[in-house]
Amino acid sequence: LINQKIVMCRQLWGCESFVFVLEYLLAIGNYLNQHAGKEKAKGFRLSSLTK
């Protein structure tokens, strides 16, 4: 079971489109937090991406 998860993680990390999606989500989060203080930082839930 652990070996399957390790293989899965390696496959995902090697997938350029998956890495691109992660980079894009990070950029969106950084944009939302760009001018907000720690108390006022905005964000989004991953579940809202399907909407």
ZATI-477740 format. One record per residue: residue number from 0; residue in one letter; x, y, z of N, C-alpha, C, CB in turn. Coordinates in Angstrom, 2 decimals. Glycine has a CB too. Layout:
BEGIN
NUM/a/X/Y/Z/X/Y/Z/X/Y/Z/X/Y/Z $
...
This chain:
BEGIN
0/l/0.83/-1.20/0.00/0.00/0.00/0.00/0.87/1.26/0.00/-0.94/0.00/1.22 $
1/i/1.89/1.28/0.83/2.76/2.45/0.88/3.53/2.58/-0.43/3.74/2.35/2.06 $
2/n/3.99/1.46/-0.97/4.71/1.50/-2.24/3.83/2.03/-3.37/5.24/0.12/-2.60 $
3/q/2.54/1.67/-3.35/1.62/2.18/-4.37/1.49/3.69/-4.27/0.24/1.52/-4.21 $
4/k/1.42/4.21/-3.06/1.30/5.66/-2.88/2.57/6.37/-3.32/0.99/5.98/-1.41 $
5/i/3.72/5.77/-3.05/4.99/6.36/-3.49/5.04/6.41/-5.02/6.19/5.55/-2.94 $
6/v/4.64/5.33/-5.66/4.62/5.29/-7.13/3.65/6.34/-7.66/4.22/3.88/-7.64 $
7/m/2.48/6.45/-7.05/1.48/7.43/-7.47/2.03/8.85/-7.35/0.20/7.28/-6.65 $
8/c/2.68/9.15/-6.25/3.24/10.49/-6.04/4.31/10.80/-7.07/3.82/10.62/-4.63 $
9/r/5.14/9.83/-7.38/6.18/10.03/-8.39/5.57/10.28/-9.76/7.12/8.81/-8.45 $
10/q/4.51/9.55/-10.08/3.84/9.75/-11.36/3.20/11.14/-11.44/2.77/8.67/-11.58 $
11/l/2.56/11.57/-10.36/1.96/12.90/-10.36/3.01/13.98/-10.48/1.14/13.11/-9.08 $
12/w/4.10/13.83/-9.75/5.15/14.84/-9.77/5.79/14.91/-11.16/6.22/14.55/-8.71 $
13/g/5.82/13.79/-11.88/6.38/13.77/-13.22/5.43/14.25/-14.29/6.82/12.39/-13.54 $
14/c/4.19/14.48/-13.94/3.16/14.92/-14.89/3.21/16.45/-15.00/1.74/14.44/-14.45 $
15/e/3.61/16.95/-16.17/3.77/18.39/-16.34/2.46/19.15/-16.13/4.31/18.70/-17.72 $
16/s/1.35/18.60/-16.59/0.08/19.32/-16.44/-0.34/19.41/-14.97/-1.02/18.62/-17.26 $
17/f/-0.07/18.38/-14.17/-0.39/18.43/-12.75/0.46/19.48/-12.04/-0.19/17.05/-12.09 $
18/v/1.75/19.50/-12.37/2.65/20.50/-11.78/2.20/21.90/-12.18/4.12/20.25/-12.22 $
19/f/1.75/22.08/-13.43/1.26/23.38/-13.89/0.04/23.81/-13.09/0.91/23.32/-15.38 $
20/v/-0.88/22.89/-12.82/-2.07/23.22/-12.03/-1.67/23.66/-10.63/-3.03/22.00/-11.96 $
21/l/-0.73/22.96/-10.01/-0.26/23.35/-8.68/0.37/24.74/-8.70/0.73/22.33/-8.13 $
22/e/1.19/25.02/-9.72/1.81/26.34/-9.84/0.76/27.42/-10.03/2.81/26.36/-11.01 $
23/y/-0.26/27.13/-10.83/-1.34/28.08/-11.08/-2.12/28.37/-9.80/-2.29/27.54/-12.17 $
24/l/-2.43/27.34/-9.04/-3.14/27.53/-7.77/-2.31/28.34/-6.79/-3.50/26.18/-7.15 $
25/l/-1.01/28.10/-6.76/-0.13/28.88/-5.90/-0.13/30.35/-6.32/1.30/28.32/-5.93 $
26/a/-0.09/30.60/-7.62/-0.10/31.98/-8.12/-1.41/32.68/-7.75/0.10/31.99/-9.64 $
27/i/-2.53/31.98/-7.85/-3.82/32.57/-7.47/-3.82/32.92/-5.99/-4.98/31.60/-7.79 $
28/g/-3.37/32.00/-5.15/-3.30/32.26/-3.71/-2.39/33.43/-3.39/-2.82/31.03/-2.97 $
29/n/-1.25/33.50/-4.06/-0.33/34.62/-3.84/-0.96/35.94/-4.27/0.98/34.39/-4.60 $
30/y/-1.69/35.93/-5.38/-2.36/37.14/-5.84/-3.41/37.60/-4.83/-3.01/36.90/-7.21 $
31/l/-4.19/36.67/-4.31/-5.23/37.02/-3.34/-4.63/37.58/-2.06/-6.08/35.80/-3.02 $
32/n/-3.45/37.11/-1.68/-2.83/37.53/-0.43/-1.83/38.67/-0.60/-2.14/36.36/0.21 $
33/q/-1.67/39.15/-1.81/-0.62/40.12/-2.12/-0.67/41.37/-1.25/-0.71/40.51/-3.57 $
34/h/-1.83/41.94/-1.08/-1.93/43.20/-0.35/-2.68/43.06/0.97/-2.62/44.24/-1.21 $
35/a/-2.87/41.86/1.41/-3.62/41.64/2.65/-2.65/41.37/3.79/-4.61/40.46/2.50 $
36/g/-2.98/41.90/4.95/-2.21/41.57/6.14/-2.54/40.16/6.57/-2.48/42.57/7.27 $
37/k/-1.83/39.65/7.55/-2.07/38.28/7.99/-3.50/38.08/8.47/-1.10/37.90/9.10 $
38/e/-4.04/39.04/9.17/-5.40/38.89/9.70/-6.44/38.97/8.59/-5.68/39.94/10.76 $
39/k/-6.13/39.68/7.51/-7.11/39.91/6.46/-6.83/39.09/5.21/-7.15/41.38/6.11 $
40/a/-5.96/38.12/5.30/-5.62/37.33/4.12/-6.84/36.58/3.61/-4.48/36.34/4.45 $
41/k/-7.05/36.65/2.31/-8.16/35.96/1.68/-7.63/34.69/1.03/-8.88/36.86/0.64 $
42/g/-8.50/33.83/0.71/-8.10/32.59/0.06/-9.31/31.91/-0.54/-7.39/31.65/1.05 $
43/f/-9.14/30.67/-0.90/-10.23/29.90/-1.46/-10.08/28.45/-1.05/-10.28/30.04/-3.00 $
44/r/-11.17/27.76/-1.08/-11.15/26.33/-0.77/-10.99/25.56/-2.08/-12.46/25.90/-0.02 $
45/l/-10.24/24.47/-2.02/-10.05/23.66/-3.22/-11.37/23.15/-3.76/-9.12/22.50/-2.93 $
46/s/-12.35/22.94/-2.88/-13.65/22.45/-3.34/-14.37/23.47/-4.22/-14.53/22.10/-2.13 $
47/s/-14.01/24.75/-4.11/-14.66/25.77/-4.93/-14.14/25.75/-6.37/-14.45/27.14/-4.32 $
48/l/-13.07/25.04/-6.64/-12.53/24.99/-8.00/-13.45/24.25/-8.95/-11.17/24.33/-7.99 $
49/t/-14.26/23.37/-8.44/-15.16/22.61/-9.31/-16.42/23.38/-9.66/-15.54/21.30/-8.66 $
50/k/-16.62/24.53/-9.06/-17.84/25.32/-9.29/-17.71/26.17/-10.52/-18.16/26.19/-8.09 $
